[in-house]
Amino acid sequence: MFYYIFQGDDPSLTNSNFWEEFFLLKPKPAVLESELCKVRGDQLGFIKPMIRSLFCQCVEVLGDTNSSSHHIKVCNSVQVWFMVLIQLKIDCGGSN
């Protein structure tokens, strides 16, 4: 599902359950790393809106306590967000 996020188009526009399904799946760091490695520096601006949307969805999951799968989605959302941050830091050559 990372593939769809980093294509630049919002997958939730064609699948209203995208984010619900996304956060129920256990994150796979190798897949995320692979997808982010495909993104060149000049493409970061293109996918920035989807990275922002991913962050917003992660935060939204933290506040959604009505779901029966709340704990699973919270764990997965936090893990995904930290994986993205770490991978972008590595890809951008940051040391801070």
C-alpha positions in Angstrom: 0.0 0.0 0.0 3.0 2.3 0.4 3.2 2.1 -3.4 -0.1 4.0 -3.8 0.9 6.7 -1.3 4.1 7.6 -3.0 2.7 7.8 -6.4 1.5 11.3 -5.5 -2.3 10.7 -5.9 -4.5 10.4 -2.9 -5.6 6.7 -2.8 -8.5 7.6 -0.5 -10.2 9.4 -3.4 -10.9 6.1 -5.1 -11.1 3.9 -2.0 -13.0 5.5 0.9 -11.7 2.8 3.2 -8.0 3.2 2.2 -6.7 4.7 5.5 -8.8 2.3 7.6 -7.3 -0.7 5.7 -3.9 0.8 5.6 -3.5 1.2 9.4 -4.9 -2.3 10.1 -2.0 -3.8 8.1 1.3 -4.4 9.9 3.9 -2.0 8.5 6.7 -3.5 6.5 9.9 -1.4 6.8 11.6 -3.0 3.8 8.7 -2.2 1.6 8.6 1.4 2.8 12.4 1.8 2.4 12.1 0.4 -1.2 9.3 2.8 -2.1 11.1 5.8 -0.6 14.4 4.8 -2.3 12.6 5.1 -5.7 11.9 8.8 -4.9 14.6 11.1 -6.2 15.3 14.4 -4.4 13.6 16.4 -7.1 10.4 14.3 -6.6 10.1 15.0 -2.9 8.1 18.2 -3.6 5.7 16.1 -5.7 5.0 13.6 -2.9 5.1 16.1 -0.1 1.3 16.5 -0.1 0.9 12.7 0.4 3.5 12.6 3.1 1.6 15.4 4.8 -1.6 13.5 4.3 0.0 10.4 5.8 1.1 12.3 8.8 -2.5 13.8 9.3 -4.0 10.3 9.0 -1.5 9.0 11.6 -2.5 11.8 14.0 -6.2 11.2 13.3 -5.8 7.5 14.2 -4.4 8.6 17.6 -7.6 10.5 18.4 -10.0 7.8 17.2 -10.8 5.9 20.3 -14.2 4.6 19.1 -12.8 1.9 16.9 -12.6 -1.7 18.1 -9.2 -2.0 16.5 -8.0 1.3 18.0 -4.9 -0.2 19.6 -3.7 -2.0 16.5 -4.2 1.1 14.4 -2.4 3.4 16.9 0.6 1.1 17.0 0.8 0.8 13.3 0.3 4.5 12.7 3.1 5.5 15.1 5.4 2.9 13.6 4.7 4.0 10.0 5.3 7.7 10.8 8.6 7.0 12.5 9.7 4.7 9.7 8.9 7.5 7.2 10.8 10.1 9.2 13.8 7.9 9.7 13.9 6.9 6.0 13.5 10.5 4.8 16.3 11.6 7.2 18.6 8.9 5.8 17.7 9.6 2.2 18.2 13.3 2.6 21.6 12.8 4.3 20.6 14.4 7.6 22.6 13.8 10.7 20.5 15.8 13.2 
